Amino acid sequence: MDYVSALLPPVVMAVFFIGLIRVIVKTQGGANKAKEDAAVDAALARAEGTRQASTTPDA
């Protein structure tokens, strides 16, 4: 029975990891893709605006 207790944690971790990967793959694209893309685009635009504002010389 020691082998069962030794193998149980890695098997449980593997099952949860596979489940996590399946959730990630299933949630890619679909209806939320446009929302996620818009959020990323907005964050990149803010970062670019901040970067340009901080590098603009005060003449």
C-alpha positions in Angstrom: 0.0 0.0 0.0 3.0 2.3 0.2 3.1 2.5 -3.5 -0.5 3.8 -3.7 0.3 6.6 -1.2 3.5 7.4 -3.1 1.7 7.6 -6.5 -1.5 9.3 -5.4 -0.2 12.9 -5.2 1.5 12.9 -8.7 -1.6 11.3 -10.2 -3.9 13.9 -8.6 -1.7 16.7 -9.7 -1.6 15.4 -13.3 -5.4 15.2 -13.4 -5.8 18.7 -12.2 -3.1 19.9 -14.6 -4.9 18.3 -17.5 -8.1 19.8 -16.4 -6.5 23.3 -16.2 -5.0 22.9 -19.7 -8.5 21.8 -21.1 -10.1 24.9 -19.5 -7.5 27.2 -21.0 -7.8 25.7 -24.4 -11.6 25.8 -24.3 -11.8 29.4 -23.3 -9.5 30.6 -26.1 -11.4 32.4 -28.8 -15.2 32.4 -29.0 -17.4 35.2 -27.7 -14.8 36.5 -25.2 -12.0 36.8 -27.8 -13.1 40.3 -29.0 -13.4 41.6 -25.4 -10.0 40.2 -24.5 -8.4 41.6 -27.6 -9.9 45.0 -26.9 -8.7 45.0 -23.3 -5.2 44.1 -24.5 -5.2 46.8 -27.2 -6.4 49.4 -24.7 -3.6 48.4 -22.2 -1.0 48.6 -24.9 -2.3 52.0 -26.1 -2.1 53.3 -22.5 1.4 51.9 -22.1 2.5 53.5 -25.4 1.0 56.8 -24.4 2.8 56.8 -21.1 6.1 55.9 -22.7 5.8 58.6 -25.3 4.8 61.2 -22.6 7.8 60.3 -20.4 10.3 60.5 -23.3 9.0 63.8 -24.8 11.5 66.5 -24.0 10.2 69.7 -22.3 11.3 72.3 -24.8 
